[in-house]
């Protein structure tokens, strides 16, 4: 009976997650545009909705994103549609994917609000010499580099340390895939070093807000 109950609980959680993502896609419909592929590594719609919601509600102006894709384009559309003079600086190690995202930005004339930098991985994280040089970051999104598998499960840990001194008061930090063991360890390390609390959200991401 315990095994059956555990399996049923797992299937129920998946069903709930599907409903959450379906509702998020409906809410994101006004920000729809040209097609950019969704992959198994793509950020889920619920997480993208959380990011765009934070951008619009808090009028975010300096956004740094580790890992590019649909989240980049939706964020840029939100900035443009709501006439926010902000910019999303996205970083990607994959040249092909960075190119796809950059082409989508150009196709929709969103260059004013978004750009993509290709930075190869050095010792498991982005080449720090290639990172965008910006201060006053009020939204940091961490969805890269890839961190699946036991050998690279802590690959995203450097992100908050690298950008910590550039974060603005009241900034939001979003970590995707927060239900995985590696990301749970990353959150624990960040909370211990920086004293901020992350809250897990439906949609597979965790959010922290710095003090104003």
Secondary structure, 3 states (H helix, E strand, C coil): CHHHHHHHHHHHHHHHHHHHHHHHHHHHHHHCCCCCCCCCCCCCHHHHHHHHHHHHHHCCCEEEEECCCHHHHHHHHHHHHCCCCCEEEEEECCHHHHHHHHHHHHHCCCCCCEEEEECCEECCEECHHHCCCCCCEEEEEECCCCCCCHHHCCCCCHHHHHHHHHEEEEEEEEEECCCCHHHHHHHHHHHHHHCCCCEEECCCEEEEECCC
